[in-house]
Structures are given as C-alpha cells and as structure tokens.
Amino acid sequence: MNSRLLLKLLVNKKINMKKVKSFLALVGIFALSVMLVSPMVVASDTDIVSATVTIETAAISVDDGTVEYGIMALNSTSSTYDLSQTQTVTNEGNVSIDINIRGTSTTSWTLAGTNGSEQYVHKFCNATITDCSDTGNYTALTTSYATLDTGVATSTGISLDLEITTPTATADFTQQSADVTVQAVAS
C-alpha cells in the first residue's frame, strides 16, 4: 500500500493522527527488531580454508660432545662415569624420537666385542634408566646402530655413559679417535 493511499484512508476515516503516529512507530520498531534478530547471511561463490603444516624434525644435540679418556695402559678400562664426563643427548626436534648409537674402528684398532691384539671394546650405558656405576650394565658398541632409548619427548635429555677397554697389544701408541655416532629417528 502506498503512503498517499494510506493518508487518504486515514483522513477519510477520520482517524486520530496521534494513533497513526503510534501505529507507524510500532510498525517501524517491529521491522527493526526483525532485522536485528534475523541472522545476516552473506554468501559468495568462493571461500578460503586456512591450512598449515609443519615438517617433522628429528634432531639431537650432545653436550658436551667430547670424551677424554686420557693415557691408558694396554688391556685397561675407563668410563665417562668414572671420569665425570657423562654426556647429555637432548631431543632438539619437534617430534618424539628413538635414539640409536654406534661405534667406529680407529685408525689402528678394530672395534670388537672383546679386546685383543689391535682390537678395542667400546660400550654404552643409558644413565637415565640404568645404574652406570655397574660395568655389567654397559652394552658393547658395534659399527651398526643399536638402540640407546626410545620415545624420547621433545626438549628431553638423556644421560649417556661410555666405557672403553684398550687392546691387549698394539703396534700404534699414538692417540686414537674412537668416535661414537648418536642418531635421532622419529618415533
């Protein structure tokens, strides 16, 4: 209904203007309340889903990363536990990891399960879960990886002790590098 027709009707019917104003005010309030209460729906033919990804990182650090066994006699044993040189292996990645460990032969000595002529033994002990003051708790290293620990959480460190037994005989009395490799693998 247009507004002129409404006014004509109102004049013809002799309706009080005060009532008309009240009626129009009520209609306006009702219309406004309907607009405020009704949810606004805005649609488009495209939208964006925000997606993020982080690549897993299996990483470790070894503190302090250096073991000095010093000068040793033939057929003798020394450990980082006895030398107060326990190492700390820390998960620096963003996922839980398994930590593996392996040894190497030196320039002149072969890494072996028992010491002998030109053969040395290098062992490891997870001091976080084992009493490394007992030499029976050490495991011999090989040139293949062995498990040091599993399921190590991010930012968690474990304590590592090493034990070396020198050869029973050698022709090389120079310093040998008996390196140990520690590896992180995502759990």
C-alpha positions as CSV (number, residue, x, y, z in Angstrom):
1,M,0.0,0.0,0.0
2,N,1.5,3.4,-0.9
3,S,1.7,6.2,1.6
4,R,-0.8,8.6,-0.2
5,L,-3.5,6.0,-0.2
6,L,-2.8,5.3,3.5
7,L,-3.1,9.0,4.2
8,K,-6.4,9.3,2.2
9,L,-7.8,6.4,4.1
10,L,-6.8,7.9,7.4
11,V,-8.3,11.3,6.5
12,N,-11.5,9.7,5.2
13,K,-11.9,7.5,8.2
14,K,-11.1,10.5,10.5
15,I,-8.6,8.6,12.5
16,N,-6.7,10.5,15.1
17,M,-3.2,11.5,13.9
18,K,-1.8,10.5,17.3
19,K,-2.9,6.9,16.8
20,V,-1.4,6.9,13.2
21,K,2.0,8.0,14.6
22,S,1.8,5.4,17.3
23,F,0.9,2.7,14.7
24,L,3.7,3.7,12.4
25,A,6.2,3.8,15.2
26,L,5.2,0.2,16.3
27,V,5.5,-1.0,12.7
28,G,8.9,0.6,12.5
29,I,10.1,-0.9,15.8
30,F,8.8,-4.3,14.7
31,A,10.6,-4.1,11.3
32,L,13.8,-3.0,13.0
33,S,13.7,-5.8,15.6
34,V,13.1,-8.4,12.9
35,M,16.2,-7.2,11.1
36,L,18.3,-7.2,14.2
37,V,17.2,-10.7,15.4
38,S,17.4,-12.4,11.9
39,P,20.9,-13.7,11.1
40,M,22.7,-12.0,8.3
41,V,23.6,-14.4,5.6
42,V,26.3,-13.4,3.2
43,A,27.4,-15.9,0.6
44,S,29.9,-15.9,-2.2
45,D,30.9,-18.4,-4.8
46,T,34.4,-18.9,-3.3
47,D,35.9,-19.0,0.2
48,I,39.3,-19.9,1.7
49,V,40.2,-22.7,4.1
50,S,43.3,-21.8,6.1
51,A,45.6,-24.8,6.2
52,T,49.1,-25.1,7.9
53,V,51.7,-27.8,8.0
54,T,55.0,-28.3,9.9
55,I,57.6,-30.8,8.7
56,E,58.7,-33.2,11.4
57,T,62.3,-32.7,12.6
58,A,64.2,-35.4,14.3
59,A,67.3,-33.7,15.7
60,I,69.6,-34.1,18.7
61,S,72.5,-32.4,20.4
62,V,75.2,-34.0,22.5
63,D,76.6,-32.0,25.4
64,D,79.5,-31.6,25.7
65,G,80.2,-34.0,22.9
66,T,83.9,-34.7,23.9
67,V,85.3,-37.5,25.9
68,E,88.9,-37.5,27.1
69,Y,89.9,-41.0,28.3
70,G,93.5,-39.7,28.6
71,I,96.6,-42.0,28.5
72,M,95.7,-45.6,29.3
73,A,97.6,-48.8,29.7
74,L,97.1,-51.8,27.5
75,N,94.2,-54.0,28.5
76,S,92.7,-51.4,30.8
77,T,89.2,-50.0,31.1
78,S,87.9,-46.5,31.8
79,S,84.4,-44.9,31.7
80,T,82.9,-41.5,31.4
81,Y,81.1,-42.3,34.7
82,D,84.4,-42.7,36.5
83,L,85.8,-39.6,34.7
84,S,82.7,-37.5,35.4
85,Q,82.3,-37.0,31.7
86,T,78.7,-38.2,31.3
87,Q,77.2,-36.9,28.1
88,T,73.7,-35.5,27.7
89,V,71.8,-36.3,24.5
90,T,68.8,-33.9,24.0
91,N,65.9,-34.1,21.6
92,E,66.1,-30.8,19.7
93,G,63.4,-31.8,17.2
94,N,59.7,-31.3,17.2
95,V,58.6,-35.0,17.5
96,S,59.4,-37.8,19.9
97,I,62.4,-39.8,18.8
98,D,64.2,-43.0,19.2
99,I,68.0,-42.6,19.8
100,N,70.4,-45.0,18.2
101,I,74.2,-45.3,18.8
102,R,77.1,-47.0,17.0
103,G,80.9,-47.1,17.3
104,T,83.7,-47.0,14.8
105,S,87.1,-48.6,14.4
106,T,90.0,-46.2,14.9
107,T,92.9,-45.8,12.5
108,S,94.8,-48.7,14.0
109,W,92.3,-50.6,16.3
110,T,89.3,-52.6,15.2
111,L,86.1,-52.2,17.3
112,A,85.2,-55.6,18.6
113,G,83.1,-57.4,21.3
114,T,86.2,-58.4,23.2
115,N,89.6,-56.8,23.3
116,G,92.7,-58.4,21.8
117,S,95.7,-57.5,19.7
118,E,94.7,-54.3,17.8
119,Q,91.1,-54.8,19.0
120,Y,89.4,-52.5,21.4
121,V,85.9,-52.6,23.1
122,H,83.7,-49.5,23.4
123,K,80.4,-49.8,25.3
124,F,77.5,-47.6,26.2
125,C,75.0,-47.2,29.1
126,N,71.8,-45.1,29.3
127,A,72.4,-43.5,32.7
128,T,68.9,-42.1,32.7
129,I,67.4,-45.6,33.2
130,T,70.4,-47.7,34.3
131,D,73.0,-47.5,37.0
132,C,76.2,-47.0,35.0
133,S,78.4,-47.3,38.1
134,D,78.0,-51.1,37.5
135,T,80.1,-52.1,34.4
136,G,77.8,-55.0,33.9
137,N,75.1,-52.5,32.7
138,Y,77.1,-51.5,29.6
139,T,76.4,-52.8,26.1
140,A,79.2,-53.3,23.5
141,L,79.0,-50.9,20.5
142,T,79.3,-52.2,17.0
143,T,79.6,-50.4,13.7
144,S,75.8,-50.9,13.3
145,Y,73.2,-48.9,15.1
146,A,71.9,-50.2,18.5
147,T,69.0,-48.6,20.4
148,L,70.0,-46.2,23.2
149,D,66.5,-45.1,24.1
150,T,63.0,-44.9,22.5
151,G,60.1,-42.5,22.7
152,V,62.2,-39.5,23.9
153,A,60.0,-36.4,24.0
154,T,60.9,-33.1,22.6
155,S,63.3,-31.0,24.7
156,T,64.1,-34.0,26.8
157,G,67.7,-35.1,27.6
158,I,69.1,-38.5,28.5
159,S,72.4,-39.2,30.1
160,L,74.9,-41.3,28.3
161,D,78.0,-43.0,29.7
162,L,80.7,-44.7,27.6
163,E,83.3,-47.3,28.6
164,I,86.4,-48.2,26.7
165,T,88.7,-51.2,27.0
166,T,92.1,-50.8,25.2
167,P,93.7,-53.6,23.1
168,T,95.8,-56.3,24.8
169,A,98.6,-55.4,22.4
170,T,99.3,-52.8,19.7
171,A,102.0,-51.5,17.4
172,D,100.5,-48.0,17.4
173,F,101.0,-45.9,20.6
174,T,99.6,-42.7,19.1
175,Q,96.3,-41.1,20.1
176,Q,93.3,-43.0,18.6
177,S,89.9,-41.4,17.8
178,A,87.2,-43.8,19.0
179,D,84.3,-41.8,17.7
180,V,80.7,-42.7,18.6
181,T,77.7,-41.6,16.4
182,V,74.4,-40.9,18.0
183,Q,71.3,-40.8,15.7
184,A,67.8,-39.5,16.1
185,V,64.9,-41.2,14.3
186,A,61.3,-40.0,14.6
187,S,59.3,-42.4,16.8
